[in-house]
Amino acid sequence: MSDRSLDSLSDEALAELARGGCGAAVGVIVVRMAPVVKSIASKHRTAGEADDLAQEGMIGLLNAVGSFDPKNGAAFRTYATVCIGNRIISAVRKNIRGIEGKLVNISGADDADLLSGGGADDPQNIIVGQAEADRLMSALTESLSHFEGDVLRLYLSGEKYSSIASQLSSTYKSVDNAMQRIRKKLRSFQ
């Protein structure tokens, strides 16, 4: 089938062909869905992450192609958008946890542990790294309100917005607004 004839097919038909091994169908889906992926990625990006999140979104799209079942009644675009968003959110959470883990590891170690061969070649670099991590942790802690800190802690532990709202006796919208403020503050540190 030519690329021109593939362009006229529905998303669902293309997904079916792609699952059957038609590489050209995958290409058409990727081109069609690229603006959706970029849009979703731009809503969650922090400085320097736009390309990484778009790549994660493309992985989510390819996963959607492989797992889409038209018998479930959902339109492919709807299903793919959910898969893309979930993949990007997972990547953002993983990145935040990684940053938090590094900060905790550095700020939690004492000087003796760091200087006794904590893996770095130069003790001066370790101390500079620890000071930088302490500075970032302090700035982040100072910049978050009590509510934002609670929201971030629960979010990083894997809770969904609705669960966070319930635990904090708040609304879904308040939690979402807090996360938007947290993202903005995190961007300012980079």
Summary of the structure (lengths in Angstrom):
residues: 190
radius of gyration: 21.5
end to end distance: 47.6
largest distance: 67.8
contacts: 514
relative contact order: 0.08
helix: 80%
strand: 0%
